[in-house]
Amino acid sequence: MGCNDNKWIPKPKRHIIESNYSMVEKTRENIDPARGEGNVPVALRRWFLVHFAVDVIFAVPIFFAPREVLGFLGWVSVDPLAARLAAAALFGIGFESFIGRNSTIEVFKGMLQLKIIWSGFAAIGLALSLIEGGLKYSWIGWVLVAVFVAFHALWWYWRLRITNFERQPALH
């Protein structure tokens, strides 16, 4: 008795997959693998996850122990109300990055606008505060300014890239 004669061993089923996809014209409506669903670049979705992590990592300690954390970082005087308000903004923008990471391109455009505005004014506000004095270790403040400037540039890059993509005519 051969091994194929056994009625109890199931034979593998063959699935024939037929595809009607015969070089369909690529248009902006089709899903580009590099872009993912909704034509939002996969890399941008990943940056939103990075932004979520960075925001939450900074927001948690500032929200729950503002005097201790900011004092350790060199702030001469700490207003816990203002610090917690800033942490709440970090939580809000960070969690929106996480929640909205699978949204459409239209939602991403709005989120990018918010991130551009927030990071720009945060960098300017921090820089003005550093110029006025108020930090024992000004280099820490300038590192924070650099982080906000870097995110500001990143968000502008993606906003312009999405805008340029939308202006391109469909490929036929």
N, C-alpha and C positions, 0 to 999 in steps of 0.2 A: 504494500500500500504506500503510494507516494505522498509527499506532504501536501500536494494539491488535492488529493482525494478525500481529505478529512472534511466532513460536512460542518464540523463545529468551529473550524477556524474561518473567520470571515475573510472574504477576499476584499482587497482594497478597491474602492469604487473610483472610477475615473470620472472626473468632472471636466467637461468640455466648456471652456470659457470662450464665448464668442464676443467679439468686440466690433461695434460699428465705427470705432474710431479710426478712420482712414484719413489721416492728415487733415483734420479739421482746421480751418483757418483760425489762427490764434488772434483773439481779440482781447481787449482789456477786460471784457466780462468773463473770460475763461480764467480758471485758477492757475496761476503761475506757481510752480513748486517753490521757487525762491521767495514768493510773496505769501503763500499760504492762503487761507480762506479770506475772502473779502478784500483781496489785493493789498493787504497790509503786510509789509515785509516781515519775515520771521525774525530778522535781527532787531527790528524795532520792538516787536513783542518781547524779545529777550531783554532789551534795555529797560522796558517797563518793569520787568521782574527785578532787575538789578536796582532800579530806582526805588521800588517798593522796599527791598531789603535795606538799602542805605537809609531811607527815611525812618523806617521802624527802629533800626539799630540806634539812631540818634534820638528819636522821639521818646522811647521808653524811659531811659534814665532821666532825661530832662523833665519829663512829665511827672515822674514819681519822686525825684529828688533834685529839684532844680538848684537849690542853694549849694548842695554838696558837689554836684557834677560841674556846674559852671564855676564854682569857686575853685575846684581842682584844676579847671582849664584856664584859670587866671582872671576871671571876671572879678573886678574889685567890688562892685555892688550888684546884687541880684534881686530883681523884682520877680517873685515867684508867679505872680499873676501873668506878667508879660511872657515869662519863660514858658509857662504852661500853655499860653495862647499860641506861641510859636510851635511848641510840640504838637498841639492839636492840629495846626496847619500841616505839619509834617505827617501826622497820622492820616489826615484827610486826603492829602495828595498821594501819599504812599499807598494807602488802601485802594484809592481809585485807580492807581496804576495796576494793582493786582486784579481788582474786579473787572476793569475794562480791557485787560490785555487780549481778550478774544473778541473784541467788538469790531464794528465795521470801520472802514476808512473815514467815514464822516465823524464818528465818535472820536477816533484818534486825532483828527484835526482839531476838534474842540479841546481835547485833553492836552495836546501839544501847545495850543495857545495859552492855556492856563499855566503850564509848566514854564513857558517862555517868560510870561509876565512875572510869575513868582520867583523864578531863579534870578532874573534880572534885577528886580527890586531888592531881593535878599542880598545879592552881592553888593549893590550900591549902599544899602543900609548898613551892612557890616563894615564896608570900607569907610563910610562916614564916621561910624562909631570908633573905628581904629584911629582915624585921624584926630578925633577929639580926645583920644586917650581913654583909659578905663579898663585896660587889660594889663595885667602884670607881664604876661608873655604874649607880646603882640604877634609873634610868629604863628601862634596857634590861630589867631584871628585871620591872618593872611592865608593860612592853609584853608580855613573855612571859606574865605572869599574865593580862593582858587577852585574849590569844589563846586561852588555855585556858578562860577564863570564857566567851568568845564561842562556842567549840565546845561547851562544856558546855550552854549555853542552847540552841544549835542542836539538839543531840542530844535534849534534853528535849522541845523543840518537836515534833520528828518522832516521838518515842516516844509522846507524848500524842496526836498526830494519828492515828497508826496505831491506837492503842487505841480512840479515839473512833470511827474508821471501822469497826472490828470490832464495836462495840456497836450500830451502827445496824442496824435491821431491814432485811431485803431489800426492795427496791422491787417492787411487783407491779402 
